[in-house]
Amino acid sequence: MIKNLIVAAGAAVAGLCLSGGLASAAPDYDAIANSTCSYPQVIAALNSESPATASELNSSPLATGWLQNLVAAPPEQRRVMMDQVAGFPGMAEYTGVINQVAGSCHNY
């Protein structure tokens, strides 16, 4: 699974550089896009709510960097970033975890 995340993160970074996007249905990224949490809050929530995913993420500098960029981005850019990785196989699992964490990270 982390291999898919790394590939997706790389594609997202490339997509940002090329200003391209993937055409797809518009999933609900409101919690992700509108989160006011800091990166440390996101990581604390991820460690608490999905330790296996946190471990996979922490083992990949590319995935960690992508998540840092996601948290630092403004809401519309977050939507673009999520759209870019949504089409990759295996990413639905991570999208759900990221959305869950975005909704609870303010507790950490």
N, C-alpha and C positions, 0 to 999 in steps of 0.2 A: 504494500500500500504506500509506503513512504516513497518508493520509486515513482509511483504515479504522481505524488505530491511534488516531488522534485521536478519531474517533467512538466507538470502543470505550472509550477512556479516559474520555471525557465521560460515557458511559453508566455506566461503573463508578463514577465519582464520584457521579453521580446515584443510582445504585443503593445506594451506601453511605449516602447521605443519607436515602433512603427505606426503608432496611433491607430491601430486596427482594433476591431472588436469581432466577436463571434455572434452570428445571428442565431437567436434562440428565443424561446418563450421567456417571458419576464418573471423569474422566480421572485419570491418575497425576500428581499435583503434589507428590509427596513431596520431590523435590530442591528445588523452589521453596519449599515450606512450611517445610522444615527447615534451609534454608541459614543459616549463621552469618556469611555475608559482609557486609561493609559496602558502602554504595553506591559508594564509590571502587573497591573490588575488583570489583564487578559491572560498572561502566563500563570498567575496564581489561580485563576478560575479554571484554566485548562488543566493544570496539575491536579486540582481537586476533583474536577468533574470527569476528566478523561485521561487518567495517568498514562495509558498506553499510547494515546495520540500525542500527549506531551512528550513522552520519551522519543517517539519517532521524529517529532518536530525538532527537538533539541539535538538530535543526531545529524541534522542536515542544516548546514549554514545557509544554503540557498533557500530552503523553506522558511527558516527563521527570519532571514532578510526580507522575504516576501511578506511574511506576517507583520514585521515591523513597518514595512512600507504601507501595508493595508491600514494599520492602526493610525499611522501618521497622515494618511490621505484625507482630503475632504470627502463629504458624503457622496457626491456624484462620481468621484474617482474610485471610491470603494465599490460602487455598483459596477463600474466598468471592469475593475479588477476581478470581481466575483463572476461576472458574465464571461470573462476570458477563460477562467479555469473551469467553469461549470460543464463544459462539453467534454471534458476528459474523463475516460473510464476510471471508476473508483473514486471520483471526487465528490459524489453525492454524500458519501459518508462524512467527509471532512466538512462539507458545506453545512451539514446539519450540526456538527459539533461547533463550528465557528459561530453559527447563528445562535446556538444555545449559550455559548460562552458570552457572546455579545449582549445577551439579555440578562445575564447574571453577574457579569464582571464588576459591576458597581458595588457588589457586596464584599469585594476583596480589597 
